[in-house]
Protein backbone atom coordinates (compact mmCIF):
# COMPACT_ATOMS: atom_id res chain seq x y z
CA UNK A 1 0.00 0.00 0.00
CA UNK A 2 2.87 2.38 0.69
CA UNK A 3 4.15 1.80 -2.85
CA UNK A 4 0.84 2.76 -4.45
CA UNK A 5 0.33 5.69 -2.11
CA UNK A 6 3.64 7.25 -3.13
CA UNK A 7 2.58 7.50 -6.75
CA UNK A 8 -1.03 8.35 -5.93
CA UNK A 9 0.13 11.44 -4.06
CA UNK A 10 2.64 12.39 -6.76
CA UNK A 11 0.21 12.29 -9.68
CA UNK A 12 -3.22 12.65 -8.10
CA UNK A 13 -2.25 16.05 -6.72
CA UNK A 14 -2.38 17.30 -10.31
CA UNK A 15 -6.15 16.92 -10.42
CA UNK A 16 -6.79 18.83 -7.23
CA UNK A 17 -4.67 21.61 -8.71
CA UNK A 18 -6.75 21.61 -11.90
CA UNK A 19 -10.01 21.81 -9.98
CA UNK A 20 -8.78 24.66 -7.78
CA UNK A 21 -7.38 26.59 -10.74
CA UNK A 22 -10.58 26.23 -12.75
CA UNK A 23 -12.75 27.37 -9.84
CA UNK A 24 -10.74 30.56 -9.38
CA UNK A 25 -10.11 31.26 -13.09
CA UNK A 26 -6.35 31.16 -12.56
CA UNK A 27 -3.67 29.83 -14.90
CA UNK A 28 -3.57 26.03 -14.86
CA UNK A 29 -0.13 24.48 -14.34
CA UNK A 30 0.17 20.89 -15.55
CA UNK A 31 2.93 18.91 -13.86
CA UNK A 32 3.70 16.87 -16.98
CA UNK A 33 4.82 20.03 -18.79
CA UNK A 34 8.03 21.73 -17.77
CA UNK A 35 7.80 25.53 -18.32
CA UNK A 36 4.28 25.16 -19.69
CA UNK A 37 2.58 22.82 -22.15
CA UNK A 38 3.04 23.45 -25.89
CA UNK A 39 0.79 26.11 -27.42
CA UNK A 40 0.01 26.98 -31.01
CA UNK A 41 2.22 29.86 -32.18
CA UNK A 42 0.36 33.11 -32.87
CA UNK A 43 1.41 33.11 -36.54
CA UNK A 44 0.70 29.41 -37.09
CA UNK A 45 -2.02 27.90 -39.26
CA UNK A 46 -2.21 24.90 -36.93
CA UNK A 47 -5.53 24.53 -35.10
CA UNK A 48 -5.68 24.29 -31.32
CA UNK A 49 -6.31 20.71 -30.24
CA UNK A 50 -8.43 19.27 -27.47
CA UNK A 51 -6.15 18.99 -24.45
CA UNK A 52 -6.59 16.07 -22.07
CA UNK A 53 -4.69 15.44 -18.84
CA UNK A 54 -4.20 12.00 -17.33
CA UNK A 55 -2.11 10.74 -14.43
CA UNK A 56 0.88 9.97 -16.67
CA UNK A 57 0.65 12.42 -19.56
CA UNK A 58 -0.96 15.47 -21.09
CA UNK A 59 -1.91 15.46 -24.77
CA UNK A 60 -3.42 17.67 -27.45
CA UNK A 61 -5.77 15.61 -29.62
CA UNK A 62 -6.18 16.63 -33.25
CA UNK A 63 -9.86 17.13 -34.12
CA UNK A 64 -9.39 15.76 -37.65
CA UNK A 65 -7.30 12.65 -37.02
CA UNK A 66 -8.18 11.79 -33.43
CA UNK A 67 -4.45 11.33 -32.78
CA UNK A 68 -2.17 13.42 -30.59
CA UNK A 69 -0.43 16.52 -31.95
CA UNK A 70 1.83 16.41 -28.90
CA UNK A 71 2.31 14.44 -25.71
CA UNK A 72 4.07 15.70 -22.60
CA UNK A 73 5.18 13.51 -19.72
CA UNK A 74 7.60 13.36 -16.80
CA UNK A 75 9.77 10.29 -16.22
CA UNK A 76 10.85 9.72 -12.61
CA UNK A 77 13.50 7.36 -11.27
CA UNK A 78 10.79 5.37 -9.48
CA UNK A 79 8.37 5.27 -12.41
CA UNK A 80 10.57 3.18 -14.74
CA UNK A 81 9.95 -0.57 -14.76
CA UNK A 82 9.87 -3.78 -16.76
CA UNK A 83 7.01 -3.60 -19.26
CA UNK A 84 7.48 -6.81 -21.26
CA UNK A 85 4.64 -8.69 -19.54
CA UNK A 86 2.15 -5.83 -19.25
CA UNK A 87 -1.06 -6.25 -21.31
CA UNK A 88 -1.21 -4.12 -24.45
CA UNK A 89 -4.83 -3.73 -25.55
CA UNK A 90 -6.12 -0.41 -26.92
CA UNK A 91 -9.05 1.35 -25.24
CA UNK A 92 -11.01 4.48 -26.08
CA UNK A 93 -10.15 7.45 -23.87
CA UNK A 94 -13.26 8.71 -22.11
CA UNK A 95 -11.71 12.18 -21.75
CA UNK A 96 -11.66 12.64 -25.52
CA UNK A 97 -14.84 14.01 -27.10
CA UNK A 98 -16.73 11.49 -29.20
CA UNK A 99 -16.44 13.86 -32.15
CA UNK A 100 -12.68 13.29 -32.32
CA UNK A 101 -12.40 9.68 -31.12
CA UNK A 102 -10.24 7.20 -32.97
CA UNK A 103 -12.69 4.47 -33.94
CA UNK A 104 -12.19 0.73 -34.20
CA UNK A 105 -12.00 -0.51 -37.79
CA UNK A 106 -13.62 -3.94 -38.11
CA UNK A 107 -12.41 -4.58 -41.65
CA UNK A 108 -10.92 -7.94 -42.59
CA UNK A 109 -7.84 -9.04 -40.68
CA UNK A 110 -6.34 -10.12 -44.00
CA UNK A 111 -4.63 -6.72 -44.01
CA UNK A 112 -2.39 -8.01 -41.22
CA UNK A 113 0.77 -10.04 -41.60
CA UNK A 114 -0.51 -12.68 -39.17
CA UNK A 115 -3.81 -13.71 -37.67
CA UNK A 116 -4.81 -12.30 -34.28
CA UNK A 117 -7.76 -12.49 -31.91
CA UNK A 118 -10.49 -9.86 -32.17
CA UNK A 119 -9.70 -8.34 -28.78
CA UNK A 120 -5.94 -8.10 -29.21
CA UNK A 121 -3.93 -4.97 -29.78
CA UNK A 122 -2.68 -6.19 -33.17
CA UNK A 123 -5.58 -5.22 -35.42
CA UNK A 124 -6.37 -2.28 -37.66
CA UNK A 125 -7.67 1.04 -36.35
CA UNK A 126 -9.41 3.64 -38.46
CA UNK A 127 -8.93 7.31 -37.77
CA UNK A 128 -10.76 9.96 -39.75
CA UNK A 129 -7.89 10.02 -42.23
CA UNK A 130 -5.98 6.73 -42.24
CA UNK A 131 -6.12 3.08 -41.25
CA UNK A 132 -3.31 2.12 -38.88
CA UNK A 133 -2.05 -1.43 -39.29
CA UNK A 134 -0.83 -3.29 -36.24
CA UNK A 135 2.85 -2.87 -37.08
CA UNK A 136 2.47 0.92 -37.20
CA UNK A 137 0.57 1.31 -33.93
CA UNK A 138 2.97 2.86 -31.45
CA UNK A 139 2.80 4.68 -28.13
CA UNK A 140 4.16 8.21 -27.88
CA UNK A 141 4.50 7.68 -24.12
CA UNK A 142 6.34 4.36 -23.65
CA UNK A 143 5.19 1.63 -21.27
CA UNK A 144 8.68 1.08 -19.88
CA UNK A 145 8.88 4.63 -18.50
CA UNK A 146 5.84 4.02 -16.26
CA UNK A 147 5.75 0.27 -15.69
CA UNK A 148 6.78 0.98 -12.10
CA UNK A 149 3.57 2.90 -11.36
CA UNK A 150 0.00 1.70 -10.76
CA UNK A 151 -1.17 3.88 -13.69
CA UNK A 152 0.64 2.13 -16.56
CA UNK A 153 -2.67 0.99 -18.12
CA UNK A 154 -3.37 4.62 -19.14
CA UNK A 155 -0.81 4.13 -21.88
CA UNK A 156 -3.22 1.76 -23.62
CA UNK A 157 -5.65 4.62 -24.32
CA UNK A 158 -6.04 5.52 -27.98
CA UNK A 159 -5.09 9.09 -27.04
CA UNK A 160 -1.55 7.70 -26.68
CA UNK A 161 -1.54 5.99 -30.08
CA UNK A 162 0.67 7.26 -32.91
CA UNK A 163 1.23 6.15 -36.49
CA UNK A 164 4.82 5.13 -35.74
CA UNK A 165 6.20 2.91 -38.52
CA UNK A 166 7.58 -0.41 -37.25
CA UNK A 167 11.20 0.23 -38.28
CA UNK A 168 11.25 3.54 -36.40
CA UNK A 169 9.28 2.31 -33.39
CA UNK A 170 11.51 -0.66 -32.60
CA UNK A 171 14.73 1.08 -33.65
CA UNK A 172 15.97 4.58 -32.91
CA UNK A 173 12.77 5.71 -31.17
CA UNK A 174 12.86 2.81 -28.72
CA UNK A 175 16.57 3.18 -28.02
CA UNK A 176 16.11 6.85 -27.17
CA UNK A 177 13.32 5.86 -24.75
CA UNK A 178 15.75 3.46 -23.08
CA UNK A 179 18.36 6.21 -22.78
CA UNK A 180 15.75 8.54 -21.24
CA UNK A 181 14.81 5.90 -18.67
CA UNK A 182 18.44 5.40 -17.73
CA UNK A 183 18.97 9.15 -17.39
CA UNK A 184 15.85 9.52 -15.23
CA UNK A 185 17.18 6.80 -12.95
CA UNK A 186 20.40 8.80 -12.62
CA UNK A 187 18.99 12.33 -12.32
CA UNK A 188 15.63 11.56 -10.72
CA UNK A 189 13.41 13.51 -13.14
CA UNK A 190 13.28 13.99 -16.91
CA UNK A 191 10.65 15.88 -18.96
CA UNK A 192 9.71 14.77 -22.47
CA UNK A 193 7.59 16.32 -25.22
CA UNK A 194 6.98 14.36 -28.41
CA UNK A 195 4.67 14.34 -31.40
CA UNK A 196 4.31 14.24 -35.18
CA UNK A 197 5.63 16.58 -37.86
CA UNK A 198 3.57 16.88 -41.05
CA UNK A 199 4.67 17.86 -44.54
CA UNK A 200 8.25 18.11 -45.75
CA UNK A 201 9.78 20.32 -43.05
CA UNK A 202 11.85 17.42 -41.73
CA UNK A 203 12.85 16.04 -45.11
CA UNK A 204 9.83 13.78 -45.50
CA UNK A 205 7.28 13.73 -48.32
CA UNK A 206 4.10 15.77 -48.30
CA UNK A 207 1.33 13.26 -47.68
CA UNK A 208 -1.74 15.42 -48.12
CA UNK A 209 -3.23 13.75 -45.06
CA UNK A 210 -3.32 15.11 -41.55
CA UNK A 211 -2.78 11.62 -40.11
CA UNK A 212 0.38 10.65 -42.03
CA UNK A 213 3.37 12.38 -40.42
CA UNK A 214 6.59 12.76 -42.35
CA UNK A 215 8.54 12.68 -39.09
CA UNK A 216 8.31 12.64 -35.31
CA UNK A 217 10.05 14.84 -32.76
CA UNK A 218 11.10 14.16 -29.20
CA UNK A 219 12.55 16.76 -26.83
CA UNK A 220 14.23 15.55 -23.66
CA UNK A 221 14.81 18.13 -20.94
CA UNK A 222 15.70 18.94 -17.38
CA UNK A 223 14.95 22.35 -15.88
CA UNK A 224 18.26 23.68 -17.22
CA UNK A 225 19.14 21.77 -20.40
CA UNK A 226 17.67 19.77 -23.26
CA UNK A 227 18.30 17.62 -26.30
CA UNK A 228 16.02 17.69 -29.35
CA UNK A 229 15.58 14.94 -31.95
CA UNK A 230 13.67 14.54 -35.22
CA UNK A 231 13.07 11.09 -36.72
CA UNK A 232 11.95 10.73 -40.34
CA UNK A 233 9.05 8.29 -40.63
CA UNK A 234 11.00 6.09 -43.04
CA UNK A 235 14.09 5.89 -40.80
CA UNK A 236 15.65 2.44 -40.85
CA UNK A 237 15.78 0.35 -37.69
CA UNK A 238 19.58 0.27 -37.36
CA UNK A 239 20.13 4.05 -37.40
CA UNK A 240 21.60 5.58 -34.23
CA UNK A 241 19.20 7.98 -32.50
CA UNK A 242 22.09 10.30 -31.75
CA UNK A 243 22.39 11.06 -35.47
CA UNK A 244 18.84 12.47 -35.44
CA UNK A 245 19.73 15.42 -33.20
CA UNK A 246 17.91 18.66 -34.03
CA UNK A 247 17.16 21.98 -32.34
CA UNK A 248 14.25 23.45 -30.43
CA UNK A 249 13.94 26.27 -32.97
CA UNK A 250 13.74 23.85 -35.90
CA UNK A 251 11.05 21.74 -34.24
CA UNK A 252 8.96 24.78 -33.33
CA UNK A 253 9.15 25.97 -36.95
CA UNK A 254 8.18 22.52 -38.29
CA UNK A 255 5.24 21.96 -35.93
CA UNK A 256 3.78 25.46 -35.56
CA UNK A 257 4.03 25.05 -31.79
CA UNK A 258 5.67 27.15 -29.12
CA UNK A 259 7.35 24.70 -26.78
CA UNK A 260 8.12 25.55 -23.14
CA UNK A 261 6.13 28.82 -23.48
CA UNK A 262 6.72 29.89 -19.87
CA UNK A 263 10.47 29.42 -19.85
CA UNK A 264 12.36 32.29 -18.29
CA UNK A 265 15.73 31.51 -19.85
CA UNK A 266 17.23 29.57 -22.75
CA UNK A 267 18.11 25.94 -22.18
CA UNK A 268 21.68 24.72 -22.48
CA UNK A 269 21.98 22.13 -25.24
CA UNK A 270 24.01 19.78 -23.05
CA UNK A 271 22.03 16.57 -22.54
CA UNK A 272 23.52 14.75 -25.55
CA UNK A 273 26.43 13.22 -23.65
CA UNK A 274 24.18 12.15 -20.79
CA UNK A 275 21.98 10.35 -23.33
CA UNK A 276 25.09 8.41 -24.50
CA UNK A 277 25.61 10.56 -27.61
CA UNK A 278 29.35 11.10 -27.97
CA UNK A 279 29.89 14.13 -30.15
C-alpha positions in Angstrom: 0.0 0.0 0.0 2.9 2.4 0.7 4.1 1.8 -2.8 0.8 2.8 -4.4 0.3 5.7 -2.1 3.6 7.2 -3.1 2.6 7.5 -6.8 -1.0 8.4 -5.9 0.1 11.4 -4.1 2.6 12.4 -6.8 0.2 12.3 -9.7 -3.2 12.6 -8.1 -2.3 16.0 -6.7 -2.4 17.3 -10.3 -6.1 16.9 -10.4 -6.8 18.8 -7.2 -4.7 21.6 -8.7 -6.7 21.6 -11.9 -10.0 21.8 -10.0 -8.8 24.7 -7.8 -7.4 26.6 -10.7 -10.6 26.2 -12.8 -12.8 27.4 -9.8 -10.7 30.6 -9.4 -10.1 31.3 -13.1 -6.3 31.2 -12.6 -3.7 29.8 -14.9 -3.6 26.0 -14.9 -0.1 24.5 -14.3 0.2 20.9 -15.6 2.9 18.9 -13.9 3.7 16.9 -17.0 4.8 20.0 -18.8 8.0 21.7 -17.8 7.8 25.5 -18.3 4.3 25.2 -19.7 2.6 22.8 -22.2 3.0 23.5 -25.9 0.8 26.1 -27.4 0.0 27.0 -31.0 2.2 29.9 -32.2 0.4 33.1 -32.9 1.4 33.1 -36.5 0.7 29.4 -37.1 -2.0 27.9 -39.3 -2.2 24.9 -36.9 -5.5 24.5 -35.1 -5.7 24.3 -31.3 -6.3 20.7 -30.2 -8.4 19.3 -27.5 -6.1 19.0 -24.4 -6.6 16.1 -22.1 -4.7 15.4 -18.8 -4.2 12.0 -17.3 -2.1 10.7 -14.4 0.9 10.0 -16.7 0.7 12.4 -19.6 -1.0 15.5 -21.1 -1.9 15.5 -24.8 -3.4 17.7 -27.4 -5.8 15.6 -29.6 -6.2 16.6 -33.3 -9.9 17.1 -34.1 -9.4 15.8 -37.7 -7.3 12.6 -37.0 -8.2 11.8 -33.4 -4.5 11.3 -32.8 -2.2 13.4 -30.6 -0.4 16.5 -31.9 1.8 16.4 -28.9 2.3 14.4 -25.7 4.1 15.7 -22.6 5.2 13.5 -19.7 7.6 13.4 -16.8 9.8 10.3 -16.2 10.9 9.7 -12.6 13.5 7.4 -11.3 10.8 5.4 -9.5 8.4 5.3 -12.4 10.6 3.2 -14.7 10.0 -0.6 -14.8 9.9 -3.8 -16.8 7.0 -3.6 -19.3 7.5 -6.8 -21.3 4.6 -8.7 -19.5 2.2 -5.8 -19.2 -1.1 -6.3 -21.3 -1.2 -4.1 -24.5 -4.8 -3.7 -25.6 -6.1 -0.4 -26.9 -9.1 1.3 -25.2 -11.0 4.5 -26.1 -10.1 7.4 -23.9 -13.3 8.7 -22.1 -11.7 12.2 -21.7 -11.7 12.6 -25.5 -14.8 14.0 -27.1 -16.7 11.5 -29.2 -16.4 13.9 -32.1 -12.7 13.3 -32.3 -12.4 9.7 -31.1 -10.2 7.2 -33.0 -12.7 4.5 -33.9 -12.2 0.7 -34.2 -12.0 -0.5 -37.8 -13.6 -3.9 -38.1 -12.4 -4.6 -41.7 -10.9 -7.9 -42.6 -7.8 -9.0 -40.7 -6.3 -10.1 -44.0 -4.6 -6.7 -44.0 -2.4 -8.0 -41.2 0.8 -10.0 -41.6 -0.5 -12.7 -39.2 -3.8 -13.7 -37.7 -4.8 -12.3 -34.3 -7.8 -12.5 -31.9 -10.5 -9.9 -32.2 -9.7 -8.3 -28.8 -5.9 -8.1 -29.2 -3.9 -5.0 -29.8 -2.7 -6.2 -33.2 -5.6 -5.2 -35.4 -6.4 -2.3 -37.7 -7.7 1.0 -36.3 -9.4 3.6 -38.5 -8.9 7.3 -37.8 -10.8 10.0 -39.7 -7.9 10.0 -42.2 -6.0 6.7 -42.2 -6.1 3.1 -41.3 -3.3 2.1 -38.9 -2.1 -1.4 -39.3 -0.8 -3.3 -36.2 2.8 -2.9 -37.1 2.5 0.9 -37.2 0.6 1.3 -33.9 3.0 2.9 -31.4 2.8 4.7 -28.1 4.2 8.2 -27.9 4.5 7.7 -24.1 6.3 4.4 -23.6 5.2 1.6 -21.3 8.7 1.1 -19.9 8.9 4.6 -18.5 5.8 4.0 -16.3 5.7 0.3 -15.7 6.8 1.0 -12.1 3.6 2.9 -11.4 0.0 1.7 -10.8 -1.2 3.9 -13.7 0.6 2.1 -16.6 -2.7 1.0 -18.1 -3.4 4.6 -19.1 -0.8 4.1 -21.9 -3.2 1.8 -23.6 -5.7 4.6 -24.3 -6.0 5.5 -28.0 -5.1 9.1 -27.0 -1.5 7.7 -26.7 -1.5 6.0 -30.1 0.7 7.3 -32.9 1.2 6.1 -36.5 4.8 5.1 -35.7 6.2 2.9 -38.5 7.6 -0.4 -37.3 11.2 0.2 -38.3 11.2 3.5 -36.4 9.3 2.3 -33.4 11.5 -0.7 -32.6 14.7 1.1 -33.7 16.0 4.6 -32.9 12.8 5.7 -31.2 12.9 2.8 -28.7 16.6 3.2 -28.0 16.1 6.8 -27.2 13.3 5.9 -24.7 15.8 3.5 -23.1 18.4 6.2 -22.8 15.8 8.5 -21.2 14.8 5.9 -18.7 18.4 5.4 -17.7 19.0 9.1 -17.4 15.8 9.5 -15.2 17.2 6.8 -12.9 20.4 8.8 -12.6 19.0 12.3 -12.3 15.6 11.6 -10.7 13.4 13.5 -13.1 13.3 14.0 -16.9 10.6 15.9 -19.0 9.7 14.8 -22.5 7.6 16.3 -25.2 7.0 14.4 -28.4 4.7 14.3 -31.4 4.3 14.2 -35.2 5.6 16.6 -37.9 3.6 16.9 -41.1 4.7 17.9 -44.5 8.2 18.1 -45.8 9.8 20.3 -43.0 11.8 17.4 -41.7 12.8 16.0 -45.1 9.8 13.8 -45.5 7.3 13.7 -48.3 4.1 15.8 -48.3 1.3 13.3 -47.7 -1.7 15.4 -48.1 -3.2 13.8 -45.1 -3.3 15.1 -41.5 -2.8 11.6 -40.1 0.4 10.7 -42.0 3.4 12.4 -40.4 6.6 12.8 -42.4 8.5 12.7 -39.1 8.3 12.6 -35.3 10.0 14.8 -32.8 11.1 14.2 -29.2 12.5 16.8 -26.8 14.2 15.6 -23.7 14.8 18.1 -20.9 15.7 18.9 -17.4 15.0 22.4 -15.9 18.3 23.7 -17.2 19.1 21.8 -20.4 17.7 19.8 -23.3 18.3 17.6 -26.3 16.0 17.7 -29.3 15.6 14.9 -32.0 13.7 14.5 -35.2 13.1 11.1 -36.7 12.0 10.7 -40.3 9.0 8.3 -40.6 11.0 6.1 -43.0 14.1 5.9 -40.8 15.6 2.4 -40.9 15.8 0.4 -37.7 19.6 0.3 -37.4 20.1 4.1 -37.4 21.6 5.6 -34.2 19.2 8.0 -32.5 22.1 10.3 -31.7 22.4 11.1 -35.5 18.8 12.5 -35.4 19.7 15.4 -33.2 17.9 18.7 -34.0 17.2 22.0 -32.3 14.3 23.5 -30.4 13.9 26.3 -33.0 13.7 23.8 -35.9 11.1 21.7 -34.2 9.0 24.8 -33.3 9.1 26.0 -37.0 8.2 22.5 -38.3 5.2 22.0 -35.9 3.8 25.5 -35.6 4.0 25.0 -31.8 5.7 27.2 -29.1 7.3 24.7 -26.8 8.1 25.6 -23.1 6.1 28.8 -23.5 6.7 29.9 -19.9 10.5 29.4 -19.8 12.4 32.3 -18.3 15.7 31.5 -19.8 17.2 29.6 -22.7 18.1 25.9 -22.2 21.7 24.7 -22.5 22.0 22.1 -25.2 24.0 19.8 -23.0 22.0 16.6 -22.5 23.5 14.7 -25.5 26.4 13.2 -23.6 24.2 12.1 -20.8 22.0 10.4 -23.3 25.1 8.4 -24.5 25.6 10.6 -27.6 29.3 11.1 -28.0 29.9 14.1 -30.2 
